[in-house]
Amino acid sequence: MKGIPGKSIAILCAMVLAAGLAFAAKPRTRVADQSPKVDLEVVIPKTFGNWKLDERVVPILPSPDAKAVLDRIYSQTVSRTYVNESGERVMLSVAYGGEQSDSMQVHRPEVCYPAQGFSVLKSLKGVMETQFGQLPIRRLVASQGPRVEPITYWITVGDQVARSNWEQKLAQLSYGLTGKVPDGLLFRISTIDRDEQRAYSVQEAFVRELLAQIDADARVRLVGRLGQS
């Protein structure tokens, strides 16, 4: 008997995944309703380690139309700029929603930066080493005229981190199969710097100092449950 063709197996897998996603999409128990309420203004300190709030620099904000869409998707957003003693600046944007869904894709930097007139030059998966384990991330480089902005971001689905649409759907499915609807968060930091490696180094230092200053529950909210290095 001949084996099942690879194409048929792929179609079968797609059908199973589609069925699972359809099942997972049914409203059931919201993780957000079973956990302590998230308050980003409290969870993310305005001063920590070597960093403090710099109110002179405002991160890139969405257009009014885009903001109206985001307000319907997310229950909380925080946009800040931090500066350290060396004068290095990191722009932070965090958006949280009580239900992680496909509609949250609109806030991915690959989408929102071009909407603001930027070109996305690079997009690569990566891993950031932290004192609590390995954090899966995605790194971009965006530009607009002379402005070059290296970006690091990740998305949480419940307590899992997703760096792509596929990873996000799998995480949603894993929760859905247990009868739960996960909450979600997008964490983005960026630096204006033509030297992207230097920018990523500054961003990593920023994240490590932030994680060191928050408690375990807040850490899971921001970065999920980190894998060990």
Secondary structure as the mmCIF struct_conf table of DSSP 4:
data_model
#
loop_
_struct_conf.conf_type_id
_struct_conf.id
_struct_conf.beg_label_comp_id
_struct_conf.beg_label_asym_id
_struct_conf.beg_label_seq_id
_struct_conf.end_label_comp_id
_struct_conf.end_label_asym_id
_struct_conf.end_label_seq_id
HELX_LH_PP_P HELX_LH_PP_P1 LYS A 2 PRO A 5
HELX_RH_AL_P HELX_RH_AL_P1 GLY A 6 ALA A 24
TURN_TY1_P TURN_TY1_P1 ALA A 25 ALA A 25
BEND BEND1 LYS A 26 LYS A 26
STRN STRN1 THR A 29 ARG A 30
HELX_RH_AL_P HELX_RH_AL_P2 VAL A 31 GLN A 34
BEND BEND2 SER A 35 SER A 35
HELX_LH_PP_P HELX_LH_PP_P2 PRO A 36 VAL A 38
HELX_RH_AL_P HELX_RH_AL_P3 LEU A 40 VAL A 43
BEND BEND3 ILE A 44 ILE A 44
BEND BEND4 LYS A 46 LYS A 46
STRN STRN2 THR A 47 PHE A 48
TURN_TY1_P TURN_TY1_P2 GLY A 49 ASN A 50
STRN STRN3 TRP A 51 LEU A 53
TURN_TY1_P TURN_TY1_P3 GLU A 55 ARG A 56
HELX_RH_AL_P HELX_RH_AL_P4 PRO A 64 ILE A 73
BEND BEND5 SER A 75 SER A 75
STRN STRN4 GLN A 76 ASN A 84
TURN_TY1_P TURN_TY1_P4 GLU A 85 SER A 86
STRN STRN5 ARG A 89 GLY A 97
BEND BEND6 GLY A 98 GLU A 99
HELX_RH_3T_P HELX_RH_3T_P1 ASP A 102 HIS A 107
BEND BEND7 ARG A 108 ARG A 108
HELX_RH_AL_P HELX_RH_AL_P5 PRO A 109 ALA A 115
TURN_TY1_P TURN_TY1_P5 GLN A 116 GLY A 117
STRN STRN6 SER A 119 THR A 130
TURN_TY1_P TURN_TY1_P6 GLN A 131 PHE A 132
STRN STRN7 GLY A 133 GLN A 144
TURN_TY1_P TURN_TY1_P7 GLY A 145 PRO A 146
STRN STRN8 ARG A 147 VAL A 157
TURN_TY1_P TURN_TY1_P8 GLY A 158 ASP A 159
STRN STRN9 GLN A 160 ALA A 162
BEND BEND8 ARG A 163 SER A 164
HELX_RH_AL_P HELX_RH_AL_P6 ASN A 165 GLY A 176
TURN_TY1_P TURN_TY1_P9 LEU A 177 GLY A 179
STRN STRN10 LYS A 180 VAL A 181
STRN STRN11 GLY A 184 SER A 190
BEND BEND9 ARG A 194 ARG A 194
HELX_RH_AL_P HELX_RH_AL_P7 GLU A 196 ALA A 212
TURN_TY1_P TURN_TY1_P10 GLN A 213 GLN A 213
BEND BEND10 ILE A 214 ILE A 214
HELX_RH_AL_P HELX_RH_AL_P8 ALA A 216 VAL A 223
BEND BEND11 ARG A 225 ARG A 225
HELX_LH_PP_P HELX_LH_PP_P3 LEU A 226 LEU A 226
STRN STRN12 GLY A 227 GLY A 227
HELX_LH_PP_P HELX_LH_PP_P4 GLN A 228 GLN A 228
#
